[in-house]
């Protein structure tokens, strides 16, 4: 199941959200005990005396981001409870809203479409973030400044096929589909094949002519390997997936900005932020460093190299100078 299938399907469970915080493992958790000191963030330990809880969803990128937030709070002097790895999206969000958890990294598109019930995404990423920020204030959530990290859909191909066909954007792919109809073969998930913000919408937005016989539906993991082998010229991918880097795939630019923006940003319980306003100063420099390239590298360390997500987060925080080993 894709990382965005879960939250959108979970939208049907919103009416039951009152029981989700107790049913999603949020009663468990363990203290973070990293031996870290302030580096470029957390100087003067502005969160000393704070007891803060962080959460995340259960896929790799989220586990890393949850650890990054927790480590940052530790370096700034807080005692941190780790409740990362919650299945789906609703439970983690409800915990932050209700104050059982103080913060998490969340995606603007998920909030706008899944939680806030909007059908049309906003094309400009900053305007999308502002709309989410403004709407969620009444829900007791404050969204801090967003990252450029945008975990959305894309098409990708191997280097040999990019050299052969020369496409760099989805407009290029559309042009190729008309000039050489047999050249554009697609491997996609079944959900992407049927979503308005997936293949049907993409084909319409770009005027892409791809016959049904050139489209193969398969599971997410297989798509990456098939695209890498060239069994299909283009595979549907997520833009921050570590396999893009490890398999050296070339990602097509969404030059018409069709796909929704899923920029990541800290979503903080408003009461916690009011009590500990330094949270924003601690997290902002870190969030600014979170790009698609960084995410692919960190995700690959877990998904390809088998490293522990928390250790990957800690190593990156130290390498960037945000924290120092105690």
C-alpha positions as CSV (number, residue, x, y, z in Angstrom):
1,X,0.0,0.0,0.0
2,X,1.5,3.4,-1.0
3,X,2.4,6.0,1.6
4,X,-0.6,8.1,0.5
5,X,-3.0,5.2,0.2
6,X,-3.1,4.8,3.9
7,X,-4.1,8.4,4.9
8,X,-6.6,8.8,2.2
9,X,-8.3,5.5,2.9
10,X,-8.1,6.3,6.5
11,X,-10.2,9.4,5.8
12,X,-13.2,7.2,5.9
13,X,-12.4,6.5,9.5
14,X,-12.5,10.1,10.6
15,X,-15.8,9.6,12.4
16,X,-14.1,7.0,14.6
17,X,-11.1,9.2,15.4
18,X,-12.2,9.6,19.0
19,X,-10.9,6.1,19.7
20,X,-7.9,6.1,17.4
21,X,-5.4,7.6,19.9
22,X,-6.0,4.7,22.2
23,X,-6.1,2.1,19.4
24,X,-2.9,3.1,17.5
25,X,-0.3,2.3,20.1
26,X,0.0,5.8,21.5
27,X,-0.1,4.4,25.1
28,X,3.3,3.0,24.4
29,X,6.6,4.8,23.9
30,X,10.1,5.0,25.3
31,X,12.3,7.9,26.3
32,X,14.9,9.0,23.8
33,X,18.3,8.7,25.3
34,X,20.7,10.1,22.8
35,X,23.9,11.5,24.2
36,X,23.7,14.8,22.3
37,X,24.6,18.4,22.9
38,X,23.7,21.6,21.1
39,X,25.5,22.2,17.9
40,X,24.1,24.9,15.6
41,X,20.7,24.4,17.1
42,X,19.6,24.3,20.8
43,X,22.3,26.6,22.1
44,X,21.5,27.7,25.7
45,X,19.1,24.7,25.9
46,X,15.9,26.8,25.5
47,X,13.8,23.6,26.0
48,X,15.4,22.7,29.3
49,X,12.6,21.5,31.7
50,X,10.3,20.6,28.8
51,X,8.8,17.1,28.6
52,X,8.0,16.7,24.9
53,X,6.6,13.7,23.0
54,X,7.1,13.2,19.2
55,X,5.3,10.9,16.8
56,X,5.4,9.8,13.2
57,X,3.7,7.5,10.8
58,X,5.3,4.1,10.2
59,X,7.1,4.3,6.9
60,X,10.8,4.9,6.6
61,X,10.8,8.6,5.8
62,X,8.5,9.4,8.7
63,X,10.5,7.3,11.2
64,X,13.6,9.3,10.2
65,X,11.8,12.6,10.5
66,X,10.3,11.7,13.8
67,X,13.8,10.9,15.1
68,X,15.2,14.1,13.7
69,X,12.5,16.1,15.6
70,X,13.1,14.2,18.9
71,X,16.9,14.5,18.7
72,X,16.6,18.3,18.1
73,X,14.4,18.6,21.2
74,X,16.9,16.6,23.2
75,X,19.8,18.8,22.1
76,X,17.8,21.8,23.2
77,X,17.4,20.4,26.7
78,X,14.1,18.6,26.6
79,X,13.2,15.2,27.9
80,X,11.7,13.4,24.9
81,X,9.3,10.5,24.7
82,X,9.5,8.6,21.4
83,X,6.1,7.5,20.1
84,X,7.1,7.3,16.4
85,X,5.9,4.6,14.0
86,X,2.1,4.9,14.3
87,X,0.2,2.9,11.6
88,X,-1.6,5.1,9.2
89,X,-2.0,8.9,9.6
90,X,-5.2,9.6,11.6
91,X,-3.9,8.3,14.9
92,X,-0.7,10.4,14.8
93,X,-2.5,13.5,13.8
94,X,-5.3,13.1,16.4
95,X,-2.6,12.6,19.1
96,X,-1.0,15.9,18.2
97,X,-4.3,17.7,18.0
98,X,-5.4,16.3,21.4
99,X,-2.2,17.1,23.1
100,X,-1.1,13.5,23.8
101,X,1.8,14.3,21.5
102,X,3.5,17.6,21.0
103,X,4.7,17.4,17.4
104,X,5.4,15.5,14.2
105,X,6.5,16.2,10.6
106,X,3.5,16.1,8.3
107,X,2.7,16.7,4.7
108,X,0.8,19.7,3.4
109,X,-1.1,17.7,0.7
110,X,-2.2,15.0,3.1
111,X,-3.5,17.6,5.5
112,X,-5.3,19.6,2.8
113,X,-6.9,16.7,1.0
114,X,-7.3,14.0,3.6
115,X,-7.7,15.8,6.9
116,X,-9.3,19.0,5.8
117,X,-11.5,17.5,3.1
118,X,-10.5,19.6,0.1
119,X,-10.7,18.0,-3.3
120,X,-8.5,20.5,-5.3
121,X,-4.9,20.9,-4.3
122,X,-3.2,24.3,-4.5
123,X,-0.5,24.4,-7.2
124,X,1.9,26.8,-5.5
125,X,3.6,25.0,-2.6
126,X,3.9,28.0,-0.4
127,X,0.2,28.9,-0.9
128,X,-0.7,25.3,-0.2
129,X,1.2,25.4,3.1
130,X,-0.3,28.8,4.1
131,X,-3.8,27.4,3.4
132,X,-3.1,24.4,5.6
133,X,-1.5,26.5,8.3
134,X,-4.5,28.9,8.4
135,X,-7.1,26.1,8.4
136,X,-5.4,24.0,11.1
137,X,-5.0,26.8,13.6
138,X,-8.6,26.3,14.6
139,X,-7.9,22.6,15.1
140,X,-5.2,23.3,17.7
141,X,-2.3,22.7,15.4
142,X,0.4,25.2,14.3
143,X,2.3,24.5,11.1
144,X,5.9,25.8,11.2
145,X,7.8,26.8,8.1
146,X,7.9,24.0,5.4
147,X,10.7,22.2,3.8
148,X,11.4,21.9,0.0
149,X,11.1,18.1,0.5
150,X,8.1,17.2,-1.5
151,X,7.1,13.6,-1.4
152,X,4.7,13.4,-4.3
153,X,4.2,11.3,-7.5
154,X,6.5,11.3,-10.5
155,X,7.6,9.3,-13.5
156,X,11.1,7.9,-13.6
157,X,13.3,6.0,-16.1
158,X,16.7,4.4,-16.2
159,X,19.7,6.2,-17.5
160,X,19.9,4.2,-20.7
161,X,16.3,5.1,-21.7
162,X,16.8,8.7,-20.8
163,X,19.8,8.8,-23.1
164,X,17.8,7.1,-25.8
165,X,14.7,9.2,-25.6
166,X,16.0,12.4,-24.1
167,X,13.0,13.2,-22.0
168,X,13.4,15.4,-18.9
169,X,9.9,16.6,-18.2
170,X,6.4,15.2,-18.4
171,X,5.8,17.6,-21.3
172,X,8.6,15.8,-23.1
173,X,7.0,12.4,-22.3
174,X,3.7,13.7,-23.7
175,X,5.5,14.8,-26.9
176,X,7.2,11.4,-27.2
177,X,3.8,9.7,-26.8
178,X,2.6,11.4,-29.9
179,X,5.8,11.2,-32.0
180,X,6.6,7.6,-31.1
181,X,3.5,6.0,-29.5
182,X,5.2,2.7,-28.8
183,X,8.0,4.3,-26.9
184,X,6.0,5.3,-23.8
185,X,5.3,2.3,-21.7
186,X,4.2,2.8,-18.1
187,X,4.4,0.7,-14.9
188,X,2.0,2.1,-12.3
189,X,0.1,1.1,-9.1
190,X,-3.5,0.2,-9.5
191,X,-4.5,3.2,-7.4
192,X,-2.4,5.6,-9.4
193,X,-4.0,4.2,-12.6
194,X,-7.4,5.2,-11.4
195,X,-7.0,8.4,-9.3
196,X,-8.0,11.8,-10.6
197,X,-4.7,13.1,-9.3
198,X,-2.9,10.1,-10.8
199,X,-2.6,8.7,-14.3
200,X,-6.0,9.9,-15.7
201,X,-5.5,13.5,-14.6
202,X,-1.8,13.5,-15.7
203,X,-2.7,12.3,-19.1
204,X,-5.4,14.9,-19.5
205,X,-3.2,17.8,-18.1
206,X,-0.3,17.0,-20.4
207,X,-2.3,15.7,-23.4
208,X,-0.4,12.4,-23.0
209,X,-1.5,9.7,-25.5
210,X,-0.8,6.3,-24.0
211,X,-2.9,3.3,-25.1
212,X,-4.1,0.9,-22.5
213,X,-1.8,-1.9,-23.8
214,X,1.2,0.2,-22.9
215,X,0.2,0.5,-19.2
216,X,1.0,-2.3,-16.8
217,X,-0.3,-2.2,-13.2
218,X,1.9,-3.7,-10.4
219,X,2.9,-3.4,-6.8
220,X,5.0,-0.4,-5.8
221,X,8.3,-2.2,-5.1
222,X,8.2,-4.0,-8.4
223,X,7.8,-0.7,-10.3
224,X,11.2,0.5,-9.3
225,X,13.0,-2.7,-10.4
226,X,11.1,-2.9,-13.7
227,X,11.9,0.7,-14.5
228,X,15.6,0.1,-13.5
229,X,15.7,-2.9,-15.9
230,X,13.9,-1.0,-18.6
231,X,11.1,-3.5,-18.8
232,X,8.9,-0.4,-18.8
233,X,10.3,2.9,-20.0
234,X,8.6,4.9,-17.2
235,X,7.7,3.9,-13.7
236,X,5.5,5.7,-11.2
237,X,7.6,6.6,-8.2
238,X,7.5,8.7,-5.1
239,X,9.9,11.7,-5.4
240,X,11.8,11.1,-2.1
241,X,12.1,7.3,-2.3
242,X,15.6,6.0,-1.6
243,X,15.4,3.6,-4.5
244,X,15.5,6.5,-7.0
245,X,19.1,7.1,-5.8
246,X,20.2,3.5,-5.4
247,X,18.9,2.5,-8.8
248,X,20.1,5.7,-10.4
249,X,16.7,6.6,-11.9
250,X,16.0,9.8,-13.7
251,X,12.9,11.6,-12.5
252,X,10.8,13.5,-15.0
253,X,10.0,17.1,-13.9
254,X,6.3,17.9,-13.4
255,X,6.7,21.1,-15.4
256,X,3.0,21.9,-15.4
257,X,2.8,21.4,-11.6
258,X,0.0,18.8,-11.9
259,X,0.7,16.6,-8.9
260,X,-0.3,17.8,-5.5
261,X,2.3,19.3,-3.2
262,X,3.3,17.1,-0.3
263,X,5.9,19.4,1.3
264,X,6.9,18.3,4.8
265,X,6.6,20.7,7.8
266,X,6.5,20.4,11.6
267,X,2.9,20.3,12.8
268,X,3.0,21.3,16.5
269,X,0.3,21.2,19.2
270,X,-0.5,24.9,19.6
271,X,-0.6,24.8,23.4
272,X,2.8,23.1,23.5
273,X,4.2,25.8,21.1
274,X,2.7,28.6,23.3
275,X,4.4,27.1,26.4
276,X,7.7,26.4,24.6
277,X,8.0,28.9,21.7
278,X,11.6,28.0,21.2
279,X,10.4,24.9,19.4
280,X,10.1,26.9,16.2
281,X,13.7,28.3,16.5
282,X,15.1,24.8,17.1
283,X,13.3,23.2,14.2
284,X,13.4,25.9,11.5
285,X,17.1,25.5,10.5
286,X,16.7,21.7,10.3
287,X,13.6,21.9,8.2
288,X,15.3,24.3,5.7
289,X,17.9,21.5,5.1
290,X,15.3,18.9,4.2
291,X,15.3,18.5,0.4
292,X,14.3,15.6,-1.9
293,X,17.9,14.8,-2.4
294,X,18.5,14.6,1.4
295,X,15.4,12.4,1.8
296,X,16.4,10.0,-0.9
297,X,19.9,9.6,0.6
298,X,18.6,9.0,4.1
299,X,15.7,6.8,3.0
300,X,18.2,4.6,1.0
301,X,20.3,4.1,4.0
302,X,17.4,2.4,5.7
303,X,15.6,0.7,2.8
304,X,18.6,-0.3,0.7
305,X,21.5,-0.5,3.2
306,X,19.4,-1.8,6.1
307,X,20.4,0.8,8.7
308,X,18.3,1.8,11.7
309,X,16.1,4.9,11.0
310,X,17.0,6.6,14.3
311,X,20.7,6.1,13.8
312,X,20.4,7.5,10.3
313,X,18.7,10.6,11.7
314,X,21.4,11.0,14.4
315,X,24.3,10.6,12.0
316,X,22.8,13.2,9.6
317,X,22.1,15.6,12.5
318,X,25.7,15.3,13.6
319,X,27.1,15.5,10.1
320,X,25.2,18.7,9.4
321,X,26.5,20.2,12.7
322,X,23.0,20.6,14.2
323,X,24.0,18.5,17.3
324,X,27.2,17.3,18.8
325,X,28.0,14.0,20.4
326,X,27.9,14.4,24.2
